[in-house]
Amino acid sequence: MIVNLTPHPIRLYADDRPDGIDDLVPGLLHVIEPGERPARLGVVPLSREYRDGVPVEVVQYGHAQGLPRRHAGVSYVVSLPVALALAPRRSDLLVPYREVRDSAGTVIGCRQLAQPV
């Protein structure tokens, strides 16, 4: 079972789906609807500094929030930052891979899912 813990539907397209098409239907194989609560990384602000007059917040990214414990046979689609932060400890996390873009360059789906390591 694959559970979507992003705030967006995950549209999976055929490998040969070209980019640059605004219609969402051609090549669409499967849609994984989002869950109720997306997984996110907690953020702890540490300090603020200025670089060339631009405010820069120094932050520490903390534990994932909204991420269930491992369950046998279940994989979770999460954002890339969440997956990368937890990759050494969680082999059940997947991310959208080989994105599909519309004519404006906006990501509308992907051709595969990937497991970051």
BELRA-V678465 format. One record per residue. N is the residue number from 1. SS is DSSP state (~ for helix, > for strand, _ for the rest). PHI is phi in whole degrees, -180 to 180 (* if undefined). OMEGA is omega as a letter, one per 20 degrees, with the letter a starting at -180 (none if undefined). Layout:
((N	SS	PHI	OMEGA) (N	SS	PHI	OMEGA))
This chain:
((1	_	*	r) (2	>	-117	a) (3	>	-112	a) (4	>	-91	r) (5	_	-108	r) (6	_	-106	r) (7	_	-83	a) (8	_	-123	r) (9	_	-63	r) (10	>	-99	r) (11	>	-96	r) (12	>	-101	a) (13	>	-112	r) (14	_	-63	r) (15	_	-56	a) (16	_	-91	r) (17	_	-67	r) (18	_	-78	r) (19	_	-78	r) (20	_	89	r) (21	_	-107	a) (22	_	-82	r) (23	_	-70	a) (24	_	-78	a) (25	_	-82	a) (26	_	-57	r) (27	_	80	a) (28	>	-70	a) (29	>	-102	a) (30	>	-162	r) (31	>	-124	r) (32	>	-107	a) (33	_	-69	r) (34	>	-71	r) (35	_	-77	a) (36	_	-70	a) (37	_	-134	a) (38	_	-72	r) (39	_	-79	a) (40	>	-139	r) (41	>	-90	r) (42	>	-71	a) (43	>	-124	r) (44	>	-117	r) (45	>	-70	a) (46	>	-104	a) (47	>	-166	r) (48	>	-124	r) (49	>	-137	r) (50	>	-124	r) (51	>	-126	a) (52	_	54	r) (53	_	80	a) (54	>	-100	r) (55	>	-69	r) (56	>	-126	r) (57	>	-90	r) (58	>	-89	a) (59	>	-128	r) (60	>	-116	r) (61	>	-86	a) (62	>	-104	a) (63	>	-71	r) (64	>	-69	r) (65	>	-111	r) (66	_	79	r) (67	_	-104	r) (68	_	-67	r) (69	_	-66	r) (70	_	-60	r) (71	_	-134	a) (72	_	-56	r) (73	_	80	a) (74	_	-117	r) (75	>	-116	a) (76	>	-120	r) (77	>	-86	a) (78	_	-133	r) (79	_	-68	r) (80	~	-61	r) (81	~	-59	r) (82	~	-64	a) (83	~	-63	a) (84	~	-68	r) (85	~	-65	a) (86	~	-110	a) (87	_	-52	a) (88	_	-66	a) (89	_	-114	a) (90	_	-131	r) (91	_	-89	a) (92	_	-98	a) (93	>	-101	a) (94	>	-122	r) (95	>	-134	r) (96	>	-61	a) (97	>	-142	a) (98	>	58	a) (99	>	-59	r) (100	>	-109	a) (101	>	-118	r) (102	_	-84	a) (103	_	-67	r) (104	_	-90	a) (105	_	89	r) (106	_	-79	r) (107	>	-69	r) (108	>	-117	a) (109	>	174	a) (110	>	-148	r) (111	>	-96	a) (112	>	-153	r) (113	>	-111	a) (114	>	-131	r) (115	_	-110	r) (116	_	-66	r) (117	_	-127	none))
